[in-house]
Amino acid sequence: MPPGKEYMAEGTTCSWVDWIKTWSDITGVPASYRQITPDEMIELTPDRDCGIEVAYMFSYSTDPGYDGGRALLTAADIRKANWYRLPDDELERVGKPPRLVRRVKQG
């Protein structure tokens, strides 16, 4: 890979809709994603400060983007260069957090 470039650590780049569907398929826990406004997030979160923080986090991940608006090298760039083979199924491979799954299923 070229020197002087910045890399984004990632396994799978996908939409929130794809991420939650994959998680739901893996865990067997029904889930869906519905995008809401930052104001709705703040209003619906029991802890207002937490709602503000989460709303800012999701807003930032959209604009300028998770990459901070910079042109970063990603897993796709590494695959294209044949420099290192990253698994294509990274999300599925690591998407099975046993403790979280047990917690969600137990309610």
N, CA, C and O atoms as a GROMACS GRO file, in nm:
protein
  428
    1MET      N    1   0.086  -0.117   0.000
    1MET     CA    2   0.000   0.000   0.000
    1MET      C    3   0.090   0.123   0.000
    1MET      O    4   0.201   0.119   0.055
    2PRO      N    5   0.044   0.231  -0.060
    2PRO     CA    6   0.129   0.349  -0.072
    2PRO      C    7   0.157   0.414   0.063
    2PRO      O    8   0.069   0.421   0.149
    3PRO      N    9   0.280   0.463   0.082
    3PRO     CA   10   0.312   0.532   0.206
    3PRO      C   11   0.242   0.667   0.213
    3PRO      O   12   0.206   0.725   0.110
    4GLY      N   13   0.223   0.716   0.334
    4GLY     CA   14   0.162   0.847   0.352
    4GLY      C   15   0.011   0.849   0.342
    4GLY      O   16  -0.050   0.956   0.347
    5LYS      N   17  -0.051   0.734   0.330
    5LYS     CA   18  -0.197   0.725   0.323
    5LYS      C   19  -0.252   0.688   0.459
    5LYS      O   20  -0.183   0.630   0.542
    6GLU      N   21  -0.378   0.722   0.480
    6GLU     CA   22  -0.446   0.685   0.603
    6GLU      C   23  -0.542   0.571   0.573
    6GLU      O   24  -0.602   0.565   0.465
    7TYR      N   25  -0.556   0.481   0.668
    7TYR     CA   26  -0.641   0.364   0.650
    7TYR      C   27  -0.757   0.368   0.748
    7TYR      O   28  -0.743   0.418   0.860
    8MET      N   29  -0.871   0.317   0.705
    8MET     CA   30  -0.985   0.304   0.795
    8MET      C   31  -0.996   0.157   0.832
    8MET      O   32  -1.010   0.070   0.746
    9ALA      N   33  -0.991   0.130   0.962
    9ALA     CA   34  -1.008  -0.007   1.008
    9ALA      C   35  -1.154  -0.047   0.988
    9ALA      O   36  -1.244   0.016   1.044
   10GLU      N   37  -1.176  -0.148   0.910
   10GLU     CA   38  -1.312  -0.192   0.882
   10GLU      C   39  -1.307  -0.338   0.839
   10GLU      O   40  -1.205  -0.388   0.792
   11GLY      N   41  -1.415  -0.403   0.857
   11GLY     CA   42  -1.428  -0.538   0.806
   11GLY      C   43  -1.530  -0.539   0.695
   11GLY      O   44  -1.503  -0.590   0.586
   12THR      N   45  -1.645  -0.483   0.722
   12THR     CA   46  -1.754  -0.477   0.626
   12THR      C   47  -1.809  -0.335   0.626
   12THR      O   48  -1.834  -0.278   0.732
   13THR      N   49  -1.829  -0.280   0.508
   13THR     CA   50  -1.893  -0.150   0.495
   13THR      C   51  -2.034  -0.177   0.442
   13THR      O   52  -2.050  -0.232   0.333
   14CYS      N   53  -2.134  -0.138   0.518
   14CYS     CA   54  -2.271  -0.163   0.476
   14CYS      C   55  -2.362  -0.058   0.540
   14CYS      O   56  -2.321   0.018   0.628
   15SER      N   57  -2.485  -0.058   0.495
   15SER     CA   58  -2.584   0.035   0.551
   15SER      C   59  -2.631  -0.016   0.686
   15SER      O   60  -2.610  -0.133   0.720
   16TRP      N   61  -2.696   0.072   0.763
   16TRP     CA   62  -2.754   0.029   0.891
   16TRP      C   63  -2.862  -0.076   0.868
   16TRP      O   64  -2.878  -0.168   0.948
   17VAL      N   65  -2.937  -0.063   0.758
   17VAL     CA   66  -3.042  -0.161   0.726
   17VAL      C   67  -2.979  -0.298   0.705
   17VAL      O   68  -3.028  -0.398   0.759
   18ASP      N   69  -2.870  -0.304   0.627
   18ASP     CA   70  -2.802  -0.431   0.603
   18ASP      C   71  -2.741  -0.486   0.732
   18ASP      O   72  -2.746  -0.606   0.758
   19TRP      N   73  -2.682  -0.398   0.813
   19TRP     CA   74  -2.618  -0.441   0.937
   19TRP      C   75  -2.720  -0.506   1.032
   19TRP      O   76  -2.696  -0.615   1.084
   20ILE      N   77  -2.832  -0.438   1.054
   20ILE     CA   78  -2.929  -0.492   1.150
   20ILE      C   79  -2.995  -0.619   1.096
   20ILE      O   80  -3.029  -0.709   1.173
   21LYS      N   81  -3.015  -0.628   0.963
   21LYS     CA   82  -3.070  -0.751   0.905
   21LYS      C   83  -2.973  -0.867   0.926
   21LYS      O   84  -3.015  -0.977   0.964
   22THR      N   85  -2.845  -0.844   0.902
   22THR     CA   86  -2.744  -0.949   0.922
   22THR      C   87  -2.741  -0.991   1.068
   22THR      O   88  -2.738  -1.110   1.099
   23TRP      N   89  -2.741  -0.894   1.158
   23TRP     CA   90  -2.740  -0.924   1.301
   23TRP      C   91  -2.862  -1.006   1.340
   23TRP      O   92  -2.852  -1.104   1.414
   24SER      N   93  -2.978  -0.967   1.289
   24SER     CA   94  -3.102  -1.038   1.320
   24SER      C   95  -3.099  -1.181   1.265
   24SER      O   96  -3.142  -1.275   1.332
   25ASP      N   97  -3.047  -1.197   1.142
   25ASP     CA   98  -3.037  -1.330   1.082
   25ASP      C   99  -2.943  -1.420   1.164
   25ASP      O  100  -2.972  -1.537   1.186
   26ILE      N  101  -2.832  -1.364   1.209
   26ILE     CA  102  -2.732  -1.441   1.283
   26ILE      C  103  -2.785  -1.482   1.421
   26ILE      O  104  -2.768  -1.596   1.463
   27THR      N  105  -2.847  -1.387   1.489
   27THR     CA  106  -2.888  -1.411   1.627
   27THR      C  107  -3.026  -1.475   1.641
   27THR      O  108  -3.057  -1.535   1.743
   28GLY      N  109  -3.108  -1.461   1.536
   28GLY     CA  110  -3.245  -1.510   1.546
   28GLY      C  111  -3.336  -1.416   1.623
   28GLY      O  112  -3.451  -1.450   1.651
   29VAL      N  113  -3.285  -1.299   1.658
   29VAL     CA  114  -3.363  -1.200   1.731
   29VAL      C  115  -3.424  -1.103   1.628
   29VAL      O  116  -3.350  -1.037   1.555
   30PRO      N  117  -3.558  -1.094   1.622
   30PRO     CA  118  -3.619  -1.003   1.525
   30PRO      C  119  -3.576  -0.858   1.552
   30PRO      O  120  -3.580  -0.810   1.665
   31ALA      N  121  -3.534  -0.790   1.446
   31ALA     CA  122  -3.492  -0.651   1.459
   31ALA      C  123  -3.507  -0.583   1.325
   31ALA      O  124  -3.500  -0.647   1.220
   32SER      N  125  -3.528  -0.454   1.329
   32SER     CA  126  -3.533  -0.374   1.206
   32SER      C  127  -3.476  -0.237   1.238
   32SER      O  128  -3.460  -0.199   1.354
   33TYR      N  129  -3.444  -0.165   1.132
   33TYR     CA  130  -3.385  -0.032   1.147
   33TYR      C  131  -3.480   0.071   1.086
   33TYR      O  132  -3.528   0.054   0.974
   34ARG      N  133  -3.505   0.176   1.160
   34ARG     CA  134  -3.585   0.287   1.110
   34ARG      C  135  -3.510   0.413   1.144
   34ARG      O  136  -3.485   0.441   1.262
   35GLN      N  137  -3.474   0.490   1.044
   35GLN     CA  138  -3.401   0.612   1.069
   35GLN      C  139  -3.495   0.719   1.126
   35GLN      O  140  -3.607   0.738   1.078
   36ILE      N  141  -3.446   0.788   1.228
   36ILE     CA  142  -3.522   0.898   1.288
   36ILE      C  143  -3.434   1.022   1.292
   36ILE      O  144  -3.313   1.014   1.271
   37THR      N  145  -3.495   1.134   1.319
   37THR     CA  146  -3.421   1.259   1.326
   37THR      C  147  -3.345   1.268   1.459
   37THR      O  148  -3.380   1.198   1.555
   38PRO      N  149  -3.244   1.352   1.465
   38PRO     CA  150  -3.174   1.372   1.593
   38PRO      C  151  -3.270   1.415   1.705
   38PRO      O  152  -3.256   1.369   1.818
   39ASP      N  153  -3.365   1.502   1.674
   39ASP     CA  154  -3.461   1.546   1.776
   39ASP      C  155  -3.545   1.429   1.828
   39ASP      O  156  -3.572   1.421   1.948
   40GLU      N  157  -3.587   1.339   1.738
   40GLU     CA  158  -3.662   1.221   1.780
   40GLU      C  159  -3.576   1.132   1.870
   40GLU      O  160  -3.624   1.079   1.970
   41MET      N  161  -3.448   1.114   1.833
   41MET     CA  162  -3.358   1.031   1.914
   41MET      C  163  -3.346   1.088   2.055
   41MET      O  164  -3.352   1.014   2.153
   42ILE      N  165  -3.329   1.218   2.064
   42ILE     CA  166  -3.315   1.283   2.195
   42ILE      C  167  -3.442   1.265   2.276
   42ILE      O  168  -3.438   1.234   2.395
   43GLU      N  169  -3.556   1.286   2.211
   43GLU     CA  170  -3.685   1.275   2.281
   43GLU      C  171  -3.715   1.132   2.326
   43GLU      O  172  -3.771   1.112   2.433
   44LEU      N  173  -3.678   1.033   2.244
   44LEU     CA  174  -3.712   0.894   2.274
   44LEU      C  175  -3.614   0.824   2.369
   44LEU      O  176  -3.642   0.715   2.418
   45THR      N  177  -3.500   0.886   2.395
   45THR     CA  178  -3.400   0.826   2.484
   45THR      C  179  -3.428   0.869   2.627
   45THR      O  180  -3.436   0.989   2.654
   46PRO      N  181  -3.445   0.774   2.720
   46PRO     CA  182  -3.479   0.810   2.858
   46PRO      C  183  -3.378   0.905   2.923
   46PRO      O  184  -3.416   0.992   3.001
   47ASP      N  185  -3.250   0.890   2.891
   47ASP     CA  186  -3.147   0.980   2.943
   47ASP      C  187  -3.117   1.083   2.834
   47ASP      O  188  -3.052   1.051   2.735
   48ARG      N  189  -3.164   1.205   2.853
   48ARG     CA  190  -3.153   1.309   2.750
   48ARG      C  191  -3.009   1.329   2.703
   48ARG      O  192  -2.984   1.339   2.583
   49ASP      N  193  -2.914   1.335   2.796
   49ASP     CA  194  -2.775   1.357   2.757
   49ASP      C  195  -2.724   1.242   2.670
   49ASP      O  196  -2.649   1.264   2.575
   50CYS      N  197  -2.763   1.121   2.704
   50CYS     CA  198  -2.725   1.005   2.622
   50CYS      C  199  -2.788   1.018   2.482
   50CYS      O  200  -2.722   0.990   2.382
   51GLY      N  201  -2.912   1.059   2.477
   51GLY     CA  202  -2.981   1.080   2.349
   51GLY      C  203  -2.910   1.183   2.262
   51GLY      O  204  -2.897   1.166   2.141
   52ILE      N  205  -2.865   1.291   2.326
   52ILE     CA  206  -2.790   1.394   2.252
   52ILE      C  207  -2.660   1.335   2.198
   52ILE      O  208  -2.627   1.356   2.081
   53GLU      N  209  -2.588   1.263   2.282
   53GLU     CA  210  -2.460   1.204   2.240
   53GLU      C  211  -2.479   1.107   2.124
   53GLU      O  212  -2.404   1.112   2.026
   54VAL      N  213  -2.578   1.019   2.134
   54VAL     CA  214  -2.603   0.921   2.028
   54VAL      C  215  -2.648   0.992   1.900
   54VAL      O  216  -2.606   0.955   1.790
   55ALA      N  217  -2.733   1.092   1.912
   55ALA     CA  218  -2.779   1.167   1.795
   55ALA      C  219  -2.661   1.234   1.725
   55ALA      O  220  -2.653   1.233   1.602
   56TYR      N  221  -2.571   1.294   1.803
   56TYR     CA  222  -2.452   1.357   1.743
   56TYR      C  223  -2.364   1.252   1.674
   56TYR      O  224  -2.312   1.275   1.565
   57MET      N  225  -2.348   1.136   1.739
   57MET     CA  226  -2.265   1.031   1.681
   57MET      C  227  -2.320   0.986   1.546
   57MET      O  228  -2.246   0.976   1.448
   58PHE      N  229  -2.450   0.959   1.540
   58PHE     CA  230  -2.509   0.914   1.413
   58PHE      C  231  -2.507   1.026   1.309
   58PHE      O  232  -2.485   1.000   1.191
   59SER      N  233  -2.530   1.149   1.352
   59SER     CA  234  -2.524   1.261   1.257
   59SER      C  235  -2.385   1.274   1.198
   59SER      O  236  -2.370   1.294   1.077
   60TYR      N  237  -2.282   1.262   1.282
   60TYR     CA  238  -2.144   1.274   1.234
   60TYR      C  239  -2.110   1.159   1.140
   60TYR      O  240  -2.038   1.179   1.042
   61SER      N  241  -2.161   1.038   1.168
   61SER     CA  242  -2.129   0.926   1.082
   61SER      C  243  -2.193   0.940   0.944
   61SER      O  244  -2.155   0.871   0.850
   62THR      N  245  -2.290   1.030   0.932
   62THR     CA  246  -2.353   1.059   0.804
   62THR      C  247  -2.286   1.177   0.735
   62THR      O  248  -2.260   1.172   0.614
   63ASP      N  249  -2.257   1.282   0.808
   63ASP     CA  250  -2.197   1.404   0.751
   63ASP      C  251  -2.101   1.465   0.852
   63ASP      O  252  -2.148   1.521   0.952
   64PRO      N  253  -1.974   1.457   0.834
   64PRO     CA  254  -1.903   1.431   0.708
   64PRO      C  255  -1.887   1.284   0.674
   64PRO      O  256  -1.842   1.251   0.564
   65GLY      N  257  -1.923   1.196   0.764
   65GLY     CA  258  -1.909   1.052   0.738
   65GLY      C  259  -1.816   0.990   0.839
   65GLY      O  260  -1.738   1.058   0.905
   66TYR      N  261  -1.825   0.859   0.849
   66TYR     CA  262  -1.744   0.786   0.946
   66TYR      C  263  -1.595   0.811   0.922
   66TYR      O  264  -1.515   0.804   1.016
   67ASP      N  265  -1.559   0.839   0.798
   67ASP     CA  266  -1.419   0.865   0.764
   67ASP      C  267  -1.376   1.008   0.791
   67ASP      O  268  -1.262   1.044   0.761
   68GLY      N  269  -1.465   1.090   0.846
   68GLY     CA  270  -1.431   1.229   0.874
   68GLY      C  271  -1.420   1.314   0.750
   68GLY      O  272  -1.366   1.425   0.755
   69GLY      N  273  -1.470   1.265   0.638
   69GLY     CA  274  -1.465   1.340   0.514
   69GLY      C  275  -1.331   1.329   0.441
   69GLY      O  276  -1.309   1.396   0.340
   70ARG      N  277  -1.243   1.244   0.492
   70ARG     CA  278  -1.111   1.226   0.429
   70ARG      C  279  -1.116   1.108   0.332
   70ARG      O  280  -1.200   1.019   0.344
   71ALA      N  281  -1.026   1.111   0.236
   71ALA     CA  282  -1.014   1.000   0.140
   71ALA      C  283  -0.923   0.895   0.201
   71ALA      O  284  -0.801   0.901   0.186
   72LEU      N  285  -0.982   0.799   0.269
   72LEU     CA  286  -0.906   0.694   0.337
   72LEU      C  287  -0.902   0.567   0.253
   72LEU      O  288  -0.992   0.540   0.173
   73LEU      N  289  -0.796   0.491   0.271
   73LEU     CA  290  -0.791   0.358   0.211
   73LEU      C  291  -0.875   0.265   0.298
   73LEU      O  292  -0.872   0.273   0.421
   74THR      N  293  -0.951   0.178   0.233
   74THR     CA  294  -1.041   0.089   0.305
   74THR      C  295  -1.007  -0.056   0.275
   74THR      O  296  -0.913  -0.085   0.201
   75ALA      N  297  -1.082  -0.147   0.332
   75ALA     CA  298  -1.062  -0.290   0.307
   75ALA      C  299  -1.075  -0.319   0.158
   75ALA      O  300  -1.003  -0.404   0.106
   76ALA      N  301  -1.165  -0.251   0.088
   76ALA     CA  302  -1.182  -0.273  -0.056
   76ALA      C  303  -1.054  -0.236  -0.131
   76ALA      O  304  -1.015  -0.305  -0.225
   77ASP      N  305  -0.988  -0.128  -0.090
   77ASP     CA  306  -0.862  -0.089  -0.154
   77ASP      C  307  -0.754  -0.194  -0.132
   77ASP      O  308  -0.676  -0.225  -0.222
   78ILE      N  309  -0.751  -0.248  -0.010
   78ILE     CA  310  -0.652  -0.351   0.022
   78ILE      C  311  -0.680  -0.477  -0.059
   78ILE      O  312  -0.587  -0.542  -0.107
   79ARG      N  313  -0.808  -0.513  -0.074
   79ARG     CA  314  -0.843  -0.630  -0.156
   79ARG      C  315  -0.801  -0.609  -0.302
   79ARG      O  316  -0.743  -0.698  -0.364
   80LYS      N  317  -0.830  -0.489  -0.355
   80LYS     CA  318  -0.795  -0.459  -0.495
   80LYS      C  319  -0.645  -0.470  -0.518
   80LYS      O  320  -0.602  -0.520  -0.621
   81ALA      N  321  -0.567  -0.425  -0.423
   81ALA     CA  322  -0.421  -0.427  -0.437
   81ALA      C  323  -0.364  -0.567  -0.412
   81ALA      O  324  -0.246  -0.590  -0.433
   82ASN      N  325  -0.450  -0.659  -0.367
   82ASN     CA  326  -0.408  -0.795  -0.336
   82ASN      C  327  -0.294  -0.796  -0.234
   82ASN      O  328  -0.210  -0.886  -0.233
   83TRP      N  329  -0.294  -0.696  -0.149
   83TRP     CA  330  -0.189  -0.682  -0.049
   83TRP      C  331  -0.210  -0.775   0.068
   83TRP      O  332  -0.116  -0.834   0.121
   84TYR      N  333  -0.334  -0.788   0.108
   84TYR     CA  334  -0.370  -0.875   0.220
   84TYR      C  335  -0.514  -0.917   0.199
   84TYR      O  336  -0.598  -0.832   0.168
   85ARG      N  337  -0.544  -1.043   0.214
   85ARG     CA  338  -0.680  -1.091   0.192
   85ARG      C  339  -0.761  -1.081   0.319
   85ARG      O  340  -0.737  -1.154   0.416
   86LEU      N  341  -0.856  -0.990   0.319
   86LEU     CA  342  -0.948  -0.976   0.432
   86LEU      C  343  -1.073  -1.059   0.403
   86LEU      O  344  -1.118  -1.064   0.288
   87PRO      N  345  -1.128  -1.123   0.503
   87PRO     CA  346  -1.248  -1.205   0.480
   87PRO      C  347  -1.365  -1.120   0.430
   87PRO      O  348  -1.389  -1.010   0.479
   88ASP      N  349  -1.437  -1.173   0.331
   88ASP     CA  350  -1.555  -1.103   0.280
   88ASP      C  351  -1.672  -1.112   0.376
   88ASP      O  352  -1.765  -1.031   0.370
   89ASP      N  353  -1.669  -1.211   0.466
   89ASP     CA  354  -1.781  -1.234   0.556
   89ASP      C  355  -1.752  -1.180   0.696
   89ASP      O  356  -1.802  -1.235   0.794
   90GLU      N  357  -1.673  -1.075   0.706
   90GLU     CA  358  -1.631  -1.024   0.837
   90GLU      C  359  -1.750  -0.994   0.928
   90GLU      O  360  -1.748  -1.030   1.046
   91LEU      N  361  -1.851  -0.928   0.876
   91LEU     CA  362  -1.967  -0.894   0.959
   91LEU      C  363  -2.033  -1.020   1.013
   91LEU      O  364  -2.067  -1.027   1.131
   92GLU      N  365  -2.052  -1.119   0.926
   92GLU     CA  366  -2.115  -1.243   0.971
   92GLU      C  367  -2.026  -1.318   1.070
   92GLU      O  368  -2.074  -1.378   1.166
   93ARG      N  369  -1.894  -1.314   1.045
   93ARG     CA  370  -1.800  -1.389   1.128
   93ARG      C  371  -1.794  -1.334   1.270
   93ARG      O  372  -1.787  -1.411   1.366
   94VAL      N  373  -1.795  -1.202   1.284
   94VAL     CA  374  -1.783  -1.143   1.418
   94VAL      C  375  -1.917  -1.097   1.473
   94VAL      O  376  -1.922  -1.041   1.583
   95GLY      N  377  -2.024  -1.118   1.398
   95GLY     CA  378  -2.154  -1.068   1.438
   95GLY      C  379  -2.228  -1.151   1.539
   95GLY      O  380  -2.349  -1.132   1.557
   96LYS      N  381  -2.161  -1.241   1.605
   96LYS     CA  382  -2.227  -1.327   1.702
   96LYS      C  383  -2.177  -1.298   1.843
   96LYS      O  384  -2.103  -1.379   1.899
   97PRO      N  385  -2.216  -1.187   1.900
   97PRO     CA  386  -2.173  -1.158   2.038
   97PRO      C  387  -2.259  -1.236   2.137
   97PRO      O  388  -2.371  -1.193   2.166
   98PRO      N  389  -2.211  -1.348   2.189
   98PRO     CA  390  -2.296  -1.437   2.270
   98PRO      C  391  -2.362  -1.370   2.390
   98PRO      O  392  -2.480  -1.393   2.415
   99ARG      N  393  -2.289  -1.287   2.464
   99ARG     CA  394  -2.349  -1.225   2.583
   99ARG      C  395  -2.462  -1.131   2.544
   99ARG      O  396  -2.566  -1.130   2.608
  100LEU      N  397  -2.441  -1.052   2.438
  100LEU     CA  398  -2.544  -0.959   2.394
  100LEU      C  399  -2.668  -1.035   2.345
  100LEU      O  400  -2.781  -0.997   2.375
  101VAL      N  401  -2.645  -1.141   2.270
  101VAL     CA  402  -2.758  -1.220   2.219
  101VAL      C  403  -2.839  -1.276   2.335
  101VAL      O  404  -2.962  -1.268   2.334
  102ARG      N  405  -2.772  -1.334   2.434
  102ARG     CA  406  -2.845  -1.387   2.550
  102ARG      C  407  -2.925  -1.279   2.619
  102ARG      O  408  -3.040  -1.300   2.658
  103ARG      N  409  -2.864  -1.162   2.635
  103ARG     CA  410  -2.933  -1.051   2.702
  103ARG      C  411  -3.058  -1.009   2.628
  103ARG      O  412  -3.163  -0.989   2.688
  104VAL      N  413  -3.046  -0.994   2.495
  104VAL     CA  414  -3.160  -0.949   2.415
  104VAL      C  415  -3.271  -1.053   2.420
  104VAL      O  416  -3.388  -1.018   2.434
  105LYS      N  417  -3.236  -1.181   2.409
  105LYS     CA  418  -3.338  -1.286   2.411
  105LYS      C  419  -3.405  -1.297   2.547
  105LYS      O  420  -3.524  -1.331   2.555
  106GLN      N  421  -3.331  -1.268   2.655
  106GLN     CA  422  -3.388  -1.277   2.789
  106GLN      C  423  -3.475  -1.156   2.823
  106GLN      O  424  -3.561  -1.163   2.911
  107GLY      N  425  -3.453  -1.046   2.751
  107GLY     CA  426  -3.533  -0.926   2.775
  107GLY      C  427  -3.477  -0.851   2.885
  107GLY      O  428  -3.530  -0.746   2.921
   0.00000   0.00000   0.00000
